[in-house]
């Protein structure tokens, strides 16, 4: 009455073998996912260390240069992004830094080493190369372009009429020869 349940003093029924197996698998899966999360955290921590090692390099880049977007993304595969196409990720052994660039032909490995200093050196060379490319592109766009001289529209009309007359003459000659 009033929502009280009757007390049952009988022992609980033994769990079925399938329920017990499901319970064990759930426990093992939870433990494994915890290990995977710890590994991802370790990868992200290594990438953060590399990011900190790159601070002096990116501090020297002029403020008006906005081609670099550096930061660590914590996705399924943690990455240290240098710009839109280049990033650093950890290799399968989780100790080796792999500096890659995505190209239209696929992924290109620029450097692969377990040493932070060597990876930072490779990234520094990449940043320098991108800055030089930017300077060249800006220098080319700053050069004055020579405009083509504007053509007289009467000249185009005369060329069209000449083409019609020559085509009609060729058609007439073909009719006389083969007709």
Order of alpha helices (4+ residues) and beta strands (2+ residues): alpha-alpha-beta-beta-beta-beta-beta-alpha-alpha
